[in-house]
Amino acid sequence: MEEFKTIRELYEACLYGDDILKDSIDGVALEGWIRTNRDNGSIGFIELNDGTYFKNAQIVYNHDLENGDAISHFLSGTSIQVKGRFVLTPNMKQPFEIQATEILLLGNCDLDYPLQKKRHSFEYLRTIAHLRPRTNTFSAVFRVRSILSMAIHEFFQNQGFVYVHTPLMTSTDGEGAGEMFHVVTDEKDPEAFFGKKASLAVTGQLQVEAYCMAFRDVYTFGPTFRAEKSNTTRHAAEFWMIEPEIAFADLEDDMALIEDCVTYCTRYVLENAPEEMEFFDKMICPGLLERLKKFTETPFSKMTYTEGIELLKKAVKEGHSFENPRIEWGMNLESEHERYLTEQVTKGPLFLTDYPKELKAFYMRDNEDGKTVAAVDLLVPGIGELVGGSQREERYEVLKEKMEKRHMNLKNYEWYLDLRRYGTCKHAGFGIGFERFLMFITGMENIRDVSAFPRTYKNLEY
Amino acid sequence: MEEFKTIRELYEACLYGDDILKDSIDGVALEGWIRTNRDNGSIGFIELNDGTYFKNAQIVYNHDLENGDAISHFLSGTSIQVKGRFVLTPNMKQPFEIQATEILLLGNCDLDYPLQKKRHSFEYLRTIAHLRPRTNTFSAVFRVRSILSMAIHEFFQNQGFVYVHTPLMTSTDGEGAGEMFHVVTDEKDPEAFFGKKASLAVTGQLQVEAYCMAFRDVYTFGPTFRAEKSNTTRHAAEFWMIEPEIAFADLEDDMALIEDCVTYCTRYVLENAPEEMEFFDKMICPGLLERLKKFTETPFSKMTYTEGIELLKKAVKEGHSFENPRIEWGMNLESEHERYLTEQVTKGPLFLTDYPKELKAFYMRDNEDGKTVAAVDLLVPGIGELVGGSQREERYEVLKEKMEKRHMNLKNYEWYLDLRRYGTCKHAGFGIGFERFLMFITGMENIRDVSAFPRTYKNLEY
């Protein structure tokens, strides 16, 4: 039984009908933390979790054990080593149990341990972010976070994309309009270290474009920062972004890549975290699995912003009530409008394209109509915007004029303009807010509950 | 020929003897950038690179083409589309060529393009960091950087490790002695945003320990920051780190994991970037492939710091000359000492263990001798220190006393001490500086040449 040292290995052997696994096997040794410990006088049951698997292993112990009475007083949270006999229990709720021959105390748990059996609110658990991954919900969230990360890397690397680590300390403002954090070593002399002002990156896109012009297909996956004071369930001061960029590609290619990417990653999580996803479906967001399955199977629709506005106007005329019913071309769509289009009109994922250029960043490509840019937002039911992308302005003169109109300091962006002077080509890319994607997949509703140690306005614990 | 749209696909089909690939095939269409273009009057040759593969495709064109004369004036750096006929050329240097039937100009390249045919110094190329990935050397470096990143994720995820994104903006100083960058929104009121002082993380270890106590095996892979003014070839203000942490594990388990990890990742790169690695071996660091092969095949040696000191003393006595020959127990080994031990004594990778506790961080576990801690550095020939790790102090009282002795503000670390009160267990971990690992694998000698946009003292371009 040397091969089985973790609870995951035992469960997987049961699931996949491993031949090595007989009805019972002596000599199992596990280490882990007690989730619950109950004792009916002569026999006791420990739910043991060792972190390798979502579910616990049931440990059965007898008071006959040398330290049997002591064991029955082990508290939730205690770490122990268990030796014993593995027994298949086909008629029970759990597929197997461990009949303990020895239980060794490794680390006591103090009486004030906050994770007692009762259910805690997410608000409360945020105040003990160092302990909450020991609960079912956050164990599921953060394993899925890890698996989703891997899905992203596999998706891009399998297609030859080059992963680029763009810098986080930067002297440019990638979105051209930013609430940025400053980086200093001396508040009285903010330029002391770098000899110029330094900020934390809000995007890696500009820099990754330089790599796109060398490697054709590239992506970033790393942290970004916004000094936003808004206190919503969807905004954080520090979050991770995925930013792919593809050369010799237009908005159509971009949309095809977005669709491939988000459906691949969603399927990957469904396949690789079945216990966790089942838990979310049952306990966090009923209907989640059905929604995700549909998401991966429905072809995404396409519609221009202008068509979207017409449909929204029509909806208002026909009596649909929006909080903001003043629909007019040029407006920034709000979440209710986006959700109407994806939930009521296309009843599935929707690419909304070709936005008024005033609404979008300077680097997006001007369309021929003179009014719109080749931008795209992916809207999904239940969430609204999940991905934002665009074809980039690859024409030197057009880009320069756009930047001048926005009064940008061209000197700081000379290198970016260079990319349009030396073998420019049409290219496109997009950005996915990783936490938002994770919320979409898990059904969790607050960004603070999908970041390990969330950073928001007035909150910097740990 | 629809399946082959990139130069990588064509090379791989040649390499793996793809059946689809006949001696010649019409209808190939490629897009890419001209590396060189030479013309002998009636026939011309373009070396085309499309970023998908290290090597170029040779395009042969005839002046008979509609725009034949124009083509012969296309400059290096120009982006083009090529249509034509793929022909195997078994007797030539390159395995195939494309006989162009049509060459379309996509993006001109201005005359001042800095990447002309001649060889440029790395120093010069650092000043055009947005263009250098278009050169052979940096194309190789940054594809290997991407592949090495994937190797790390595969290594850990294949074993069930959970990837944790630890926060970058933090209120604690993980190394207990830091040159940290501060994060502010208003220099006059540095605490305006978070209500307390914020710094950029120098490590994610403390936070990832909390996750280790929930998931057993975890790792981080993300950026870290040091406001170091030192201007060396090995230090940068922003770099990436890998920090695994394993529960129910001691220093021996830690060393086994380090050895597995670095040899797995090295082999992975050798297998997945053969052209790039051959290039480094030939052009950058002769003997590199031999050194790496040996590295992956030689079992790592182990030696205590105390034994190391004795051997160094003996070496001095026997006439070996060090720049610093004053060897005494308690000293910080310098690179020359580390390299002597790994290059002259063990002639292979060496784990040096059990350092004087004064030299190491507060969180390392006290050994029974009262003088040393359960720390380990991995020393490798040609480099010196590659990895640093330790078993962590898991005993609440011992850890608290260590922190008090160092006058740390315990209030900030209460959550970290909690991990020792609620089901503590022995655990260990290590840190790999990703850029240093990349330098070891590629033979590149300056950290500025393995970071896409390096950040160092007084340098914050792009």
Interface residues (C-beta under 8 A of the other chain):
Chain A: T6 R8 E31 G32 W33 I34 D50 G51 T52 G77 T78 S79 Q81 L106 G107 N108 C109 D110 Y113 I128 A129 H130 L131 P133 R134 F138 S139 F142 R143 R145 S146 S149 M150 H153 Q157 G160 F161 V162 Y163 V164 H165 T166 P167 L168 M169 T170 S171 T172 E179 F181 H182 V183 V184 T185 E187 K188 P190 F193 F194 G195 K196 A198 L200 Q207 A210 Y211 M213 A214 F215 R216 D217 G222 P223 F225 A227 K229 A237 E238 W240 A247 F248 E394 W415 Y416 D418 L419 R420 R421 Y422 G423 T424 C425 K426 S451 A452 F453 R455 Y457 K458 N459 L460 E461 Y462
Chain B: T6 R8 E31 G32 W33 I34 D50 G51 T52 G77 T78 S79 Q81 L106 G107 N108 C109 D110 Y113 I128 A129 H130 L131 P133 R134 F138 S139 F142 R143 R145 S146 S149 M150 H153 Q157 G160 F161 V162 Y163 V164 H165 T166 P167 L168 M169 T170 S171 T172 E179 F181 H182 V183 V184 T185 E187 K188 P190 F193 F194 G195 K196 A198 L200 Q207 A210 Y211 M213 A214 F215 R216 D217 G222 P223 F225 A227 K229 A237 E238 W240 A247 F248 E394 W415 Y416 D418 L419 R420 R421 Y422 G423 T424 C425 K426 S451 A452 F453 R455 Y457 K458 N459 L460 E461 Y462
